[in-house]
């Protein structure tokens, strides 16, 4: 085996890569990112969808650090936190599965996003209930929230794909994904102190309001009016 590694290293060492090629690759990458951003900024539907995805991530990502404290405030053990995350994940799986057979309508994606935000706000009120009842209600809300989140995310991604020209799919998809994922570490950094300082109920309220911004402001917008051409013609794009 060491001989194989030695031979492989010898062969690889004889492969030359010019600096100009590396520079050209770097320049192409920068150009691709610029092209993707330019395309997004010129197409309102895609820009709004990206804003929706960003807000969904900003409000949804902190759930993983809110729920442990949330379950503790309800007086339950770490097992309850695991069950809550399992309920959320089960709902998301069901949402992903259901979204595959759904039509791509922007109005539905916006309503789903606003509904997720509303459920997060309602979840904050569970802390006012007796612990046992609160846990049962929390599980039910998380299953439904996960279902709506999964469905909304699939619809947003589908509409973004359908609204993008084929030649730009890779660039727009990668740039859009990069921007939306930046929201996760930013929101985690912001919500950590918020949970410690104000408690999980207040953090859930803020999280829900942020997600509501992924839906309500866009009612009547270009995305709201968007409807996939495939609904009119099975062969349409």
Phi, psi and omega in degrees: 000315177302326179296321179298317179296321181294317178296317179298317180296320180296317180295315181294328182292340182269359177274121182259136177237118183287152179294327182295326179294318179296319179295319181295320178297317179297317179295319178298321179297315179298319179294321179297317178297317179296318179297319179297316178295317180298317180297316180298315182293335181273347183241107188299320181301314181293321180297317179294318178300320179294321177296320178297315179297320179297314181291324177298318179290321179299318181274331185273328184301321183290354182303327181294335178259346178277317186298323177301316179289324178301313180294326178294320178294334176279358178079021182255170183273183178296337178299323181296322178298317178299319179294322179297315179294324178294321178297316179297314181295320179298318177297319180295319178299316177297322179294317177299317182294316182291325184294337182296334181258005184267155177281156183266089177245129181297323181299322180293318179299320181291317178297319179297317180298315179296325180294322177298315178299319179298318180295323178296320178296317178297322180300326179298328182286348180298332181296344178275350182272161172303146187309312183296313179294321180301319179295317180297314179295321179298316178301315181296317180296319182292323176298314180294318179297318178297319178299314181291323178297314179299315180295317181296316182297319179295318181294318179299314180295321180294314180296321178298320179293316181293329182276354183257135176299145184304324183292343184248003185304313182296313183292315180293319180297316182290318179293316179298317179296319180298316182293316182292325180287337177300334182297327186298304179295328179295316181290323178297319179295325182280323186278338178303302177298329180294318178296316180294321185277321186246348180095163184292329180297313179294320179297319177295323178298313179296317179301316179296321179294323177296317180292327175301327178293343176280354181235296189306314183296343186259007175296128181085000181281183178298326178289320178303322183276351184290135176218128183300137178293342180292342179290327181276328182219123180302336182263357182284164181264000000 
